[in-house]
Amino acid sequence: MIAIQYPTRIAPIEIHGDVQFPLYSAEGRTRTRYYLPPISGGYYTPFLWCDGRQRGTSYSTTWRPYIESKFSIPAYATLTSWGVYLPAQDSGRIYVKVHNDSTGIMKGYIRFTLTEDSCYYLGPNNDPWHNHVARDYIPDTSGTFAQLAPHDSVIVYRDFRIQSGWDENRCRIVYWYQNDSLRADSSKPVYQAGVRKVTDLPSIVEEVTSPERLSSITLAPNPCRNSTRFQFQVPTGSEYRIRIYDVTGRQVCLLSGTSRSDIETVAWNCRDDHGKTVDSGVYLYQFESSILNTSGKIVVK
């Protein structure tokens, strides 16, 4: 995996001097000004602020060569993400697993931000389009501290919400693991980073039905570690299928049978169809029968 030193100033905020424009984000502005000013004590765009340090103002002569010079540096951490998005509620949850690939101890902060692309309004510079606008830091700019021993890992999750006026199709969640020790050159290197488009997260669409129908199936424990149990109410002799998918939409397990009583219990041992224990993360289930069809999520620790 390539270790790109991801810009600490993850999402440019439309700020020129002390003038605040319509897309002004209090948390985004606070985070921008958390680092030393890049140009003559002021904050101006466009410029490259990488690793917490101003690296140049020219796209072609200073930005690109600097970034390309980082491509050959091996990464010291692997970040894996998954999650779920509920369109009807304009909310979701994202999980990030950070793994220390090095032989030394790593410590820093895991941070999340929600950005929106292609925002249209006419700024004082007559530019109507604004990309990677920091809409929200999840839940704030502080982040979550994580110290990892060699080859150790940690999973962190954050709930997020798409506010009114934001376009979910243009929203992304950017996450990164950053060494928070300020170096002499004012840099705070990022070990690794990633991004997930909100609408690329698996969606669960809740059925509009009666409370009795929704209460006909329960799942416990959830979250689970080694096993969980589905309990549902269907007539004796009814055929049923429970399909379990990972966050990419791939079916990992199929549980099926015929109900032996009005209230049936079916266990899942957190293994796939080949008998292999599944990884920690979020899984989706789809329950199908002649009278009940519903879906939900399972969190495996």
Secondary structure, 3 states (H helix, E strand, C coil): CECCCCCCCCCCCCEECCEECCCCCHHHHHHHCCCCCCECCECCCCCEEECCEEEECCHHHHHHHHHHCCCCCECCEEEEEEEEEEHHHCEEEEEEEEEECCCCCEEEEEEEEEEECCEECCCCCCCCEECCEEEEECCCCCCEEEEECCCCEEEEEEEEECCCCCCHHHEEEEEEEECCCCCCCCCCCEEEEEEEEHHHCCECCCCCCCHHHHCCEEEECCCECCCEEEEEECCCCCEEEEEEECCCCCEEEEEEEECCCCEEEEEECCECCCCCECCCEEEEEEEEECCCEEEEEEEEC
